[in-house]
Amino acid sequence: MSNTYHLTTPLSEEDVTKLKAGDIVYLSGTIYTARDAAHKRLVDLIEKGEELPFPLEGAVVYFVGPTPPKPGEPIGSAGPTTSYRMDSYSPILIKHGLKGMIGKGKRNQEVKDACKEYKAIYFGATGGAGALLSKAIKKAEVIAYEELGPEAIRKLEVENFPVTVINDTYGNDLYEEGRKLYEKKED
């Protein structure tokens, strides 16, 4: 049985440890966008001991490369991108305070282990619903790596951004649990 939560970023350890795989969460506050090129740059900065373009502590990163906004809109279509491309970078960011990631698709075991060890959550957003998801984004501004175009890091202000907990802080994986529920059992 899943629960529904309304959470405001930055997320605390208390926020993320109450969540379980399958829970529905409506996020409000600030989230940041970053895809693989930006993730590589963030990890390089961490390894050099340099300052990041946004604070990682309690942050939520959305794996998205939005389309250009229509006139008067803060952002264009903003659907999630496939998350496994960030798998080699996510554990390092989680270790340094990242509390949430939003994307689509499965994560590797190293990411799931980091979520469990450092108390972070991987949220799924509905792929193919970028125009609908963008309605929950009230403000968007590029804060780093403008030269990356759609993959630049953006600071987004969101209101009731709908996500589902896929990987929780207890090692649960909604994709694995869901599959087990619907697999045909042979006697």
C-alpha positions as a Python dict, from the first residue, in 0.01 Angstrom:
ca = {
    (1, 'M'): (0, 0, 0),
    (2, 'S'): (154, 328, -105),
    (3, 'N'): (122, 662, 68),
    (4, 'T'): (109, 1014, -72),
    (5, 'Y'): (335, 1293, 54),
    (6, 'H'): (379, 1663, -16),
    (7, 'L'): (743, 1760, 42),
    (8, 'T'): (934, 2085, 9),
    (9, 'T'): (1299, 2095, -95),
    (10, 'P'): (1568, 2084, 24),
    (11, 'L'): (1491, 1736, 151),
    (12, 'S'): (1604, 1622, 494),
    (13, 'E'): (1706, 1276, 604),
    (14, 'E'): (1376, 1261, 793),
    (15, 'D'): (1187, 1339, 469),
    (16, 'V'): (1354, 1064, 267),
    (17, 'T'): (1358, 790, 533),
    (18, 'K'): (979, 800, 566),
    (19, 'L'): (937, 725, 196),
    (20, 'K'): (898, 373, 58),
    (21, 'A'): (912, 241, -297),
    (22, 'G'): (573, 299, -456),
    (23, 'D'): (487, 615, -259),
    (24, 'I'): (359, 915, -455),
    (25, 'V'): (530, 1245, -379),
    (26, 'Y'): (443, 1599, -483),
    (27, 'L'): (759, 1809, -466),
    (28, 'S'): (757, 2186, -420),
    (29, 'G'): (1049, 2426, -391),
    (30, 'T'): (1377, 2427, -582),
    (31, 'I'): (1507, 2140, -793),
    (32, 'Y'): (1800, 2142, -1034),
    (33, 'T'): (1834, 1996, -1382),
    (34, 'A'): (2141, 1801, -1489),
    (35, 'R'): (2213, 1530, -1743),
    (36, 'D'): (2530, 1331, -1815),
    (37, 'A'): (2755, 1614, -1940),
    (38, 'A'): (2667, 1832, -1639),
    (39, 'H'): (2704, 1535, -1402),
    (40, 'K'): (3059, 1477, -1529),
    (41, 'R'): (3144, 1841, -1465),
    (42, 'L'): (2995, 1829, -1113),
    (43, 'V'): (3195, 1518, -1024),
    (44, 'D'): (3512, 1678, -1167),
    (45, 'L'): (3454, 1981, -940),
    (46, 'I'): (3406, 1755, -636),
    (47, 'E'): (3726, 1566, -716),
    (48, 'K'): (3917, 1897, -746),
    (49, 'G'): (3765, 2028, -421),
    (50, 'E'): (3607, 2321, -606),
    (51, 'E'): (3273, 2489, -539),
    (52, 'L'): (2963, 2352, -713),
    (53, 'P'): (2711, 2576, -895),
    (54, 'F'): (2442, 2479, -640),
    (55, 'P'): (2444, 2330, -290),
    (56, 'L'): (2417, 1950, -295),
    (57, 'E'): (2300, 1917, 67),
    (58, 'G'): (1933, 1811, 49),
    (59, 'A'): (1914, 1887, -324),
    (60, 'V'): (1700, 1711, -583),
    (61, 'V'): (1832, 1676, -938),
    (62, 'Y'): (1599, 1618, -1234),
    (63, 'F'): (1749, 1433, -1531),
    (64, 'V'): (1595, 1644, -1807),
    (65, 'G'): (1690, 1841, -2117),
    (66, 'P'): (1385, 2065, -2161),
    (67, 'T'): (1270, 2208, -2491),
    (68, 'P'): (1272, 2588, -2540),
    (69, 'P'): (980, 2764, -2372),
    (70, 'K'): (688, 2911, -2560),
    (71, 'P'): (648, 3288, -2514),
    (72, 'G'): (535, 3364, -2160),
    (73, 'E'): (618, 3014, -2030),
    (74, 'P'): (907, 2941, -1791),
    (75, 'I'): (1011, 2620, -1969),
    (76, 'G'): (919, 2398, -2262),
    (77, 'S'): (834, 2029, -2246),
    (78, 'A'): (1031, 1881, -1954),
    (79, 'G'): (1007, 1503, -1957),
    (80, 'P'): (1260, 1281, -1779),
    (81, 'T'): (1556, 1129, -1956),
    (82, 'T'): (1685, 775, -1906),
    (83, 'S'): (1864, 764, -1573),
    (84, 'Y'): (2124, 492, -1624),
    (85, 'R'): (2348, 743, -1806),
    (86, 'M'): (2400, 914, -1468),
    (87, 'D'): (2472, 589, -1278),
    (88, 'S'): (2851, 632, -1277),
    (89, 'Y'): (2818, 983, -1127),
    (90, 'S'): (2518, 959, -892),
    (91, 'P'): (2686, 771, -602),
    (92, 'I'): (2948, 1047, -568),
    (93, 'L'): (2683, 1319, -564),
    (94, 'I'): (2474, 1122, -314),
    (95, 'K'): (2777, 1081, -87),
    (96, 'H'): (2817, 1461, -94),
    (97, 'G'): (2458, 1538, 12),
    (98, 'L'): (2225, 1486, -285),
    (99, 'K'): (1893, 1357, -144),
    (100, 'G'): (1683, 1303, -455),
    (101, 'M'): (1709, 1221, -823),
    (102, 'I'): (1425, 1226, -1075),
    (103, 'G'): (1436, 1033, -1402),
    (104, 'K'): (1300, 728, -1577),
    (105, 'G'): (1420, 371, -1593),
    (106, 'K'): (1622, 143, -1367),
    (107, 'R'): (1935, 233, -1172),
    (108, 'N'): (2236, 10, -1113),
    (109, 'Q'): (2317, -160, -783),
    (110, 'E'): (2584, 96, -694),
    (111, 'V'): (2324, 377, -706),
    (112, 'K'): (2076, 172, -501),
    (113, 'D'): (2348, 97, -244),
    (114, 'A'): (2439, 467, -221),
    (115, 'C'): (2071, 556, -168),
    (116, 'K'): (2061, 310, 120),
    (117, 'E'): (2397, 408, 276),
    (118, 'Y'): (2365, 787, 246),
    (119, 'K'): (1983, 814, 267),
    (120, 'A'): (1872, 933, -77),
    (121, 'I'): (1575, 860, -303),
    (122, 'Y'): (1540, 789, -672),
    (123, 'F'): (1206, 916, -801),
    (124, 'G'): (1046, 822, -1129),
    (125, 'A'): (864, 1078, -1342),
    (126, 'T'): (630, 967, -1617),
    (127, 'G'): (809, 950, -1950),
    (128, 'G'): (616, 1094, -2244),
    (129, 'A'): (440, 1344, -2018),
    (130, 'G'): (689, 1630, -2052),
    (131, 'A'): (427, 1891, -2143),
    (132, 'L'): (216, 1792, -1843),
    (133, 'L'): (516, 1787, -1605),
    (134, 'S'): (625, 2132, -1724),
    (135, 'K'): (299, 2275, -1584),
    (136, 'A'): (434, 2212, -1232),
    (137, 'I'): (746, 2419, -1313),
    (138, 'K'): (679, 2782, -1219),
    (139, 'K'): (1022, 2932, -1287),
    (140, 'A'): (1339, 2819, -1466),
    (141, 'E'): (1680, 2981, -1499),
    (142, 'V'): (2012, 2855, -1632),
    (143, 'I'): (2268, 2871, -1349),
    (144, 'A'): (2565, 2684, -1501),
    (145, 'Y'): (2707, 2549, -1828),
    (146, 'E'): (2487, 2753, -2061),
    (147, 'E'): (2697, 2623, -2352),
    (148, 'L'): (2539, 2279, -2299),
    (149, 'G'): (2206, 2414, -2429),
    (150, 'P'): (1920, 2189, -2310),
    (151, 'E'): (2170, 2005, -2086),
    (152, 'A'): (2275, 2321, -1897),
    (153, 'I'): (2209, 2318, -1523),
    (154, 'R'): (1884, 2498, -1447),
    (155, 'K'): (1735, 2602, -1118),
    (156, 'L'): (1365, 2521, -1127),
    (157, 'E'): (1094, 2638, -891),
    (158, 'V'): (830, 2367, -880),
    (159, 'E'): (488, 2334, -723),
    (160, 'N'): (339, 1989, -665),
    (161, 'F'): (573, 1820, -914),
    (162, 'P'): (443, 1459, -930),
    (163, 'V'): (691, 1173, -882),
    (164, 'T'): (688, 812, -761),
    (165, 'V'): (948, 661, -529),
    (166, 'I'): (1135, 392, -726),
    (167, 'N'): (1439, 328, -501),
    (168, 'D'): (1409, 409, -132),
    (169, 'T'): (1656, 428, 156),
    (170, 'Y'): (1584, 66, 252),
    (171, 'G'): (1707, -94, -69),
    (172, 'N'): (1360, -146, -216),
    (173, 'D'): (1309, -117, -593),
    (174, 'L'): (957, -56, -723),
    (175, 'Y'): (1044, -201, -1065),
    (176, 'E'): (1155, -531, -910),
    (177, 'E'): (862, -542, -665),
    (178, 'G'): (611, -465, -940),
    (179, 'R'): (749, -732, -1165),
    (180, 'K'): (729, -994, -888),
    (181, 'L'): (365, -901, -826),
    (182, 'Y'): (271, -966, -1186),
    (183, 'E'): (496, -1256, -1279),
    (184, 'K'): (312, -1577, -1348),
    (185, 'K'): (395, -1825, -1074),
    (186, 'E'): (443, -2182, -1191),
    (187, 'D'): (358, -2465, -954),
}
